[in-house]
Amino acid sequence: MIDHVGLRVASVAASKRFYGAALEPLGYLIAADYGDDAAGFGAHGRDGRADFWVGRGESRGSVHVCFGAKSRADVDAFYKAALAAGGKDNGAPGLRKQYHPTYYGAFVLDPDGNNVEAVHHG
């Protein structure tokens, strides 16, 4: 089981704004905030623990991160919120049958160019 994942980002402040908005429809909130150095996001029900982190540092290249969604509507809300927060479209919400018949996902690029996805497998 993965305990947590962290990304190096050019601006923690910009990433907090982006991920705060993009992940809110999926139930994620800032669970730990270390100002301009780092921030951790955790899903509701994780007892305030963060499982997704952003930290100031030099990005080593594009990373793909995927967050599970409870419904297709949550995937759609993630996509809209991420774009409104400055993300760039990297694949509108829709079925991706090449993965499996009910794989419904959306992709955006974050401020550092990382590929961020939300998926519902139902």
N, CA, C and O of each residue as an XYZ file, in Angstrom:
488
protein
N       0.842     -1.170      0.000
C       0.000      0.000      0.000
C       0.896      1.244      0.000
O       1.878      1.307      0.740
N       0.557      2.213     -0.818
C       1.301      3.471     -0.856
C       0.823      4.347      0.290
O      -0.379      4.528      0.482
N       1.766      4.889      1.050
C       1.432      5.771      2.162
C       1.236      7.210      1.710
O       0.283      7.874      2.120
N       2.157      7.695      0.850
C       2.016      9.051      0.324
C       2.875      9.225     -0.920
O       3.790      8.445     -1.186
N       2.552     10.275     -1.675
C       3.266     10.630     -2.902
C       3.590     12.110     -2.819
O       2.779     12.897     -2.331
N       4.768     12.497     -3.288
C       5.146     13.906     -3.282
C       5.698     14.349     -4.617
O       6.393     13.599     -5.303
N       5.372     15.595     -4.980
C       5.893     16.204     -6.205
C       6.741     17.411     -5.852
O       6.408     18.153     -4.927
N       7.818     17.616     -6.568
C       8.602     18.851     -6.463
C       7.972     19.865     -7.405
O       7.672     19.554     -8.557
N       7.775     21.084     -6.904
C       7.102     22.119     -7.686
C       7.880     23.428     -7.598
O       8.585     23.680     -6.620
N       7.744     24.251     -8.626
C       8.430     25.543     -8.664
C       7.844     26.512     -7.644
O       8.579     27.297     -7.045
N       6.533     26.464     -7.442
C       5.866     27.370     -6.511
C       4.853     26.599     -5.681
O       3.844     26.121     -6.200
N       5.129     26.484     -4.394
C       4.185     25.800     -3.509
C       2.879     26.580     -3.444
O       1.802     25.985     -3.419
N       2.965     27.907     -3.417
C       1.746     28.729     -3.354
C       0.847     28.469     -4.568
O      -0.361     28.288     -4.419
N       1.434     28.451     -5.759
C       0.645     28.191     -6.971
C       0.070     26.775     -6.944
O      -1.069     26.559     -7.359
N       0.845     25.821     -6.464
C       0.372     24.438     -6.402
C      -0.722     24.267     -5.356
O      -1.650     23.484     -5.561
N      -0.632     24.984     -4.238
C      -1.701     24.920     -3.234
C      -3.006     25.449     -3.825
O      -4.070     24.868     -3.608
N      -2.924     26.547     -4.568
C      -4.134     27.094     -5.198
C      -4.701     26.090     -6.200
O      -5.897     25.800     -6.188
N      -3.841     25.565     -7.064
C      -4.290     24.636     -8.102
C      -4.874     23.362     -7.482
O      -6.024     23.015     -7.747
N      -4.093     22.675     -6.668
C      -4.556     21.402     -6.115
C      -5.687     21.595     -5.111
O      -6.563     20.737     -4.999
N      -5.681     22.705     -4.384
C      -6.791     22.987     -3.477
C      -8.111     23.034     -4.216
O      -9.111     22.493     -3.744
N      -8.122     23.679     -5.377
C      -9.340     23.775     -6.188
C      -9.628     22.473     -6.932
O     -10.761     21.991     -6.923
N      -8.617     21.907     -7.572
C      -8.817     20.724     -8.416
C      -9.219     19.490     -7.618
O     -10.019     18.681     -8.088
N      -8.669     19.340     -6.413
C      -8.924     18.131     -5.636
C     -10.117     18.234     -4.690
O     -10.578     17.224     -4.159
N     -10.611     19.438     -4.480
C     -11.759     19.620     -3.586
C     -12.962     18.781     -4.018
O     -13.608     18.186     -3.155
N     -13.300     18.702     -5.325
C     -14.439     17.860     -5.713
C     -14.230     16.372     -5.414
O     -15.191     15.603     -5.371
N     -12.976     15.971     -5.207
C     -12.670     14.573     -4.919
C     -12.560     14.325     -3.415
O     -12.244     13.214     -2.989
N     -12.820     15.360     -2.611
C     -12.804     15.205     -1.167
C     -11.475     15.485     -0.507
O     -11.305     15.171      0.672
N     -10.521     16.066     -1.225
C      -9.216     16.376     -0.660
C      -9.180     17.808     -0.136
O      -9.727     18.730     -0.741
N      -8.517     17.962      1.006
C      -8.298     19.267      1.624
C      -6.827     19.381      2.015
O      -6.129     18.371      2.109
N      -6.358     20.598      2.242
C      -5.006     20.755      2.771
C      -5.020     20.246      4.210
O      -5.756     20.759      5.053
N      -4.206     19.241      4.475
C      -4.134     18.635      5.798
C      -2.898     19.103      6.556
O      -2.850     19.016      7.783
N      -1.902     19.598      5.831
C      -0.672     20.108      6.444
C      -0.136     21.227      5.562
O      -0.067     21.087      4.341
N       0.242     22.333      6.186
C       0.698     23.493      5.412
C       1.973     24.043      6.035
O       1.965     24.506      7.175
N       3.048     23.991      5.297
C       4.342     24.497      5.737
C       4.753     25.723      4.917
O       5.913     25.877      4.536
N       3.775     26.584      4.658
C       4.038     27.843      3.966
C       4.566     27.637      2.571
O       3.983     26.907      1.770
N       5.696     28.297      2.282
C       6.281     28.226      0.943
C       7.150     26.990      0.734
O       7.711     26.802     -0.346
N       7.265     26.146      1.761
C       8.122     24.967      1.649
C       7.382     23.716      1.185
O       7.903     22.960      0.364
N       6.172     23.489      1.700
C       5.449     22.260      1.360
C       4.003     22.349      1.832
O       3.657     23.145      2.705
N       3.179     21.513      1.232
C       1.792     21.355      1.675
C       1.376     19.920      1.399
O       1.772     19.322      0.398
N       0.573     19.381      2.300
C       0.066     18.028      2.148
C      -1.446     18.040      2.081
O      -2.105     18.759      2.832
N      -1.990     17.245      1.183
C      -3.431     17.137      0.982
C      -3.879     15.747      1.423
O      -3.191     14.754      1.189
N      -5.043     15.695      2.066
C      -5.585     14.414      2.496
C      -7.070     14.340      2.204
O      -7.778     15.347      2.213
N      -7.522     13.130      1.948
C      -8.946     12.918      1.686
C      -9.704     12.936      3.001
O      -9.164     12.579      4.048
N     -10.956     13.353      2.938
C     -11.825     13.298      4.119
C     -11.751     11.886      4.696
O     -11.698     10.905      3.954
N     -11.748     11.796      5.992
C     -11.710     10.493      6.621
C     -10.316      9.939      6.813
O     -10.168      8.800      7.257
N      -9.270     10.719      6.488
C      -7.899     10.243      6.685
C      -7.313     10.791      7.988
O      -6.094     10.815      8.155
N      -8.162     11.226      8.899
C      -7.724     11.707     10.215
C      -6.699     12.829     10.119
O      -5.780     12.906     10.934
N      -6.854     13.701      9.125
C      -5.951     14.827      8.981
C      -4.593     14.474      8.413
O      -3.719     15.337      8.326
N      -4.396     13.225      8.026
C      -3.119     12.822      7.435
C      -3.097     13.162      5.949
O      -4.108     13.060      5.254
N      -1.949     13.557      5.491
C      -1.782     13.902      4.080
C      -1.182     12.717      3.332
O      -0.220     12.103      3.794
N      -1.757     12.400      2.173
C      -1.184     11.338      1.344
C      -0.676     11.857      0.001
O      -0.072     11.111     -0.771
N      -0.923     13.139     -0.274
C      -0.414     13.766     -1.496
C       0.258     15.079     -1.102
O      -0.366     15.952     -0.499
N       1.527     15.204     -1.448
C       2.336     16.360     -1.032
C       2.898     17.109     -2.227
O       3.195     16.517     -3.265
N       3.041     18.424     -2.065
C       3.821     19.246     -2.990
C       4.894     19.938     -2.154
O       4.628     20.414     -1.050
N       6.105     19.986     -2.696
C       7.207     20.611     -1.981
C       8.076     21.412     -2.923
O       8.264     21.052     -4.085
N       8.603     22.508     -2.399
C       9.442     23.389     -3.208
C      10.705     22.655     -3.625
O      11.370     22.015     -2.811
N      11.016     22.760     -4.893
C      12.225     22.141     -5.410
C      12.212     22.103     -6.918
O      11.225     22.460     -7.560
N      13.300     21.674     -7.459
C      13.427     21.588     -8.912
C      12.705     20.351     -9.421
O      12.984     19.231     -8.993
N      11.774     20.571    -10.340
C      11.048     19.460    -10.943
C      12.004     18.656    -11.800
O      12.822     19.223    -12.525
N      11.909     17.367    -11.722
C      12.788     16.482    -12.497
C      12.103     15.974    -13.764
O      12.615     15.073    -14.427
N      10.962     16.542    -14.097
C      10.252     16.115    -15.290
C       8.809     15.810    -14.971
O       8.390     15.860    -13.815
N       8.065     15.500    -15.984
C       6.636     15.279    -15.842
C       6.341     13.980    -15.098
O       6.982     12.953    -15.323
N       5.365     14.054    -14.214
C       4.898     12.904    -13.444
C       3.411     12.730    -13.737
O       2.711     13.703    -14.018
N       2.938     11.505    -13.672
C       1.503     11.234    -13.804
C       0.979     10.814    -12.445
O       1.507      9.889    -11.827
N      -0.069     11.499    -11.976
C      -0.735     11.168    -10.713
C      -2.219     11.027    -11.009
O      -2.801     11.858    -11.706
N      -2.828      9.975    -10.479
C      -4.253      9.740    -10.706
C      -4.971      9.622     -9.368
O      -4.530      8.905     -8.470
N      -6.090     10.344     -9.252
C      -6.912     10.324     -8.049
C      -8.224      9.624     -8.353
O      -8.838      9.873     -9.391
N      -8.650      8.761     -7.465
C      -9.915      8.067     -7.627
C     -11.088      8.983     -7.328
O     -11.022      9.808     -6.417
N     -12.143      8.841     -8.082
C     -13.361      9.632     -7.890
C     -14.522      8.680     -7.604
O     -14.545      7.544     -8.078
N     -15.481      9.169     -6.819
C     -16.628      8.344     -6.454
C     -17.672      8.242     -7.559
O     -18.520      7.351     -7.536
N     -17.610      9.162     -8.533
C     -18.615      9.153     -9.600
C     -18.053      9.852    -10.837
O     -17.026     10.528    -10.777
N     -18.743      9.674    -11.944
C     -18.377     10.407    -13.157
C     -18.574     11.903    -12.954
O     -17.798     12.709    -13.467
N     -19.602     12.275    -12.212
C     -19.840     13.702    -11.932
C     -18.664     14.303    -11.168
O     -18.313     15.463    -11.388
N     -18.054     13.534    -10.278
C     -16.872     14.029     -9.557
C     -15.682     14.198    -10.497
O     -14.898     15.134    -10.339
N     -15.542     13.304    -11.469
C     -14.483     13.462    -12.480
C     -14.721     14.756    -13.256
O     -13.792     15.535    -13.468
N     -15.957     14.984    -13.677
C     -16.292     16.208    -14.406
C     -16.005     17.446    -13.556
O     -15.465     18.430    -14.061
N     -16.360     17.406    -12.274
C     -16.138     18.546    -11.374
C     -14.650     18.795    -11.163
O     -14.218     19.946    -11.115
N     -13.865     17.732    -11.037
C     -12.411     17.860    -10.929
C     -11.859     18.597    -12.152
O     -11.092     19.551    -12.020
N     -12.255     18.145    -13.329
C     -11.760     18.715    -14.583
C     -12.094     20.203    -14.676
O     -11.226     21.017    -14.992
N     -13.347     20.558    -14.403
C     -13.757     21.963    -14.458
C     -13.017     22.800    -13.432
O     -12.567     23.902    -13.745
N     -12.884     22.301    -12.217
C     -12.184     23.043    -11.162
C     -10.709     23.206    -11.488
O     -10.131     24.266    -11.249
N     -10.097     22.157    -12.034
C      -8.673     22.225    -12.383
C      -8.427     23.253    -13.486
O      -7.465     24.017    -13.411
N      -9.276     23.280    -14.501
C      -9.126     24.264    -15.573
C      -9.338     25.676    -15.039
O      -8.600     26.594    -15.399
N     -10.342     25.853    -14.183
C     -10.614     27.172    -13.604
C      -9.464     27.647    -12.720
O      -9.268     28.849    -12.545
N      -8.704     26.702    -12.163
C      -7.575     27.040    -11.298
C      -6.275     27.200    -12.069
O      -5.215     27.340    -11.461
N      -6.334     27.182    -13.395
C      -5.141     27.407    -14.202
C      -4.548     26.180    -14.841
O      -3.521     26.274    -15.513
N      -5.167     25.022    -14.652
C      -4.674     23.820    -15.304
C      -4.924     23.867    -16.802
O      -5.762     24.631    -17.282
N      -4.189     23.044    -17.530
C      -4.345     22.974    -18.982
C      -4.943     21.629    -19.353
O      -4.561     20.594    -18.808
N      -5.880     21.658    -20.281
C      -6.529     20.433    -20.746
C      -5.497     19.452    -21.280
O      -4.616     19.813    -22.060
N      -5.623     18.199    -20.841
C      -4.781     17.133    -21.368
C      -5.628     15.889    -21.664
O      -5.106     14.784    -21.813
N      -6.952     16.099    -21.744
C      -7.870     15.010    -22.047
C      -9.182     15.211    -21.312
O      -9.276     14.957    -20.111
N     -10.192     15.667    -22.036
C     -11.497     15.963    -21.445
C     -12.119     14.713    -20.829
O     -11.753     13.597    -21.198
N     -13.054     14.885    -19.898
C     -13.712     13.735    -19.287
C     -14.369     12.839    -20.338
O     -14.995     13.318    -21.284
N     -14.212     11.550    -20.150
C     -14.824     10.601    -21.062
C     -14.363      9.191    -20.789
O     -13.452      8.953    -19.997
N     -15.016      8.257    -21.466
C     -14.634      6.851    -21.356
C     -13.301      6.623    -22.044
O     -13.030      7.182    -23.107
N     -12.486      5.808    -21.434
C     -11.204      5.383    -22.002
C     -11.258      3.851    -22.075
O     -10.668      3.149    -21.254
N     -11.987      3.357    -23.085
C     -12.240      1.922    -23.189
C     -10.978      1.117    -23.463
O     -10.976     -0.103    -23.299
N      -9.906      1.783    -23.877
C      -8.651      1.070    -24.085
C      -8.095      0.550    -22.749
O      -7.279     -0.371    -22.740
N      -8.528      1.131    -21.627
C      -8.099      0.667    -20.307
C      -9.052     -0.404    -19.785
O      -8.610     -1.470    -19.358
N     -10.343     -0.131    -19.814
C     -11.402     -1.109    -19.579
C     -12.733     -0.436    -19.904
O     -12.790      0.790    -19.992
N     -13.803     -1.210    -20.086
C     -15.056     -0.659    -20.625
C     -15.695      0.479    -19.827
O     -16.421      1.287    -20.406
N     -15.448      0.569    -18.517
C     -16.103      1.612    -17.719
C     -15.114      2.614    -17.127
O     -15.447      3.322    -16.176
N     -13.912      2.681    -17.675
C     -12.888      3.615    -17.199
C     -13.252      5.022    -17.682
O     -13.186      5.315    -18.876
N     -13.637      5.888    -16.738
C     -14.053      7.251    -17.054
C     -13.054      8.198    -16.410
O     -12.991      8.290    -15.185
N     -12.278      8.897    -17.216
C     -11.224      9.742    -16.677
C     -11.136     11.092    -17.352
O     -11.698     11.324    -18.422
N     -10.409     11.977    -16.686
C     -10.109     13.308    -17.219
C      -8.678     13.643    -16.825
O      -8.205     13.248    -15.760
N      -7.995     14.377    -17.702
C      -6.584     14.693    -17.509
C      -6.346     16.194    -17.646
O      -6.901     16.843    -18.532
N      -5.516     16.734    -16.759
C      -5.091     18.130    -16.839
C      -3.605     18.203    -16.526
O      -3.047     17.323    -15.870
N      -2.977     19.267    -17.007
C      -1.594     19.543    -16.649
C      -1.595     20.586    -15.540
O      -2.277     21.606    -15.640
N      -0.834     20.330    -14.491
C      -0.744     21.282    -13.382
C       0.216     22.413    -13.748
O       0.763     22.402    -14.851
N       0.445     23.401    -12.854
C       1.322     24.526    -13.191
C       2.747     24.132    -13.555
O       3.451     24.905    -14.205
N       3.189     22.930    -13.143
C       4.540     22.465    -13.463
C       4.584     21.489    -14.627
O       5.648     20.960    -14.948
N       3.436     21.238    -15.268
C       3.389     20.351    -16.407
C       3.162     18.891    -16.067
O       3.249     18.033    -16.945
N       2.868     18.590    -14.795
C       2.573     17.214    -14.411
C       1.169     16.841    -14.894
O       0.256     17.667    -14.895
N       1.019     15.592    -15.300
C      -0.245     15.083    -15.813
C      -1.071     14.553    -14.631
O      -0.716     13.552    -14.009
N      -2.165     15.237    -14.340
C      -3.008     14.895    -13.193
C      -4.343     14.380    -13.730
O      -4.970     14.997    -14.591
N      -4.752     13.240    -13.199
C      -5.965     12.578    -13.679
C      -6.918     12.312    -12.526
O      -6.490     12.114    -11.389
N      -8.195     12.307    -12.820
C      -9.212     11.761    -11.924
C      -9.923     10.661    -12.699
O     -10.208     10.808    -13.887
N     -10.207      9.555    -12.010
C     -10.842      8.414    -12.676
C     -11.944      7.831    -11.801
O     -11.856      7.797    -10.574
N     -12.986      7.374    -12.494
C     -14.055      6.579    -11.862
C     -14.111      5.267    -12.632
O     -14.212      5.261    -13.859
N     -14.045      4.162    -11.907
C     -14.016      2.838    -12.546
C     -15.382      2.176    -12.632
O     -15.490      1.063    -13.147
N     -16.430      2.835    -12.138
C     -17.750      2.210    -12.064
C     -18.402      1.937    -13.383
O     -19.515      1.413    -13.425
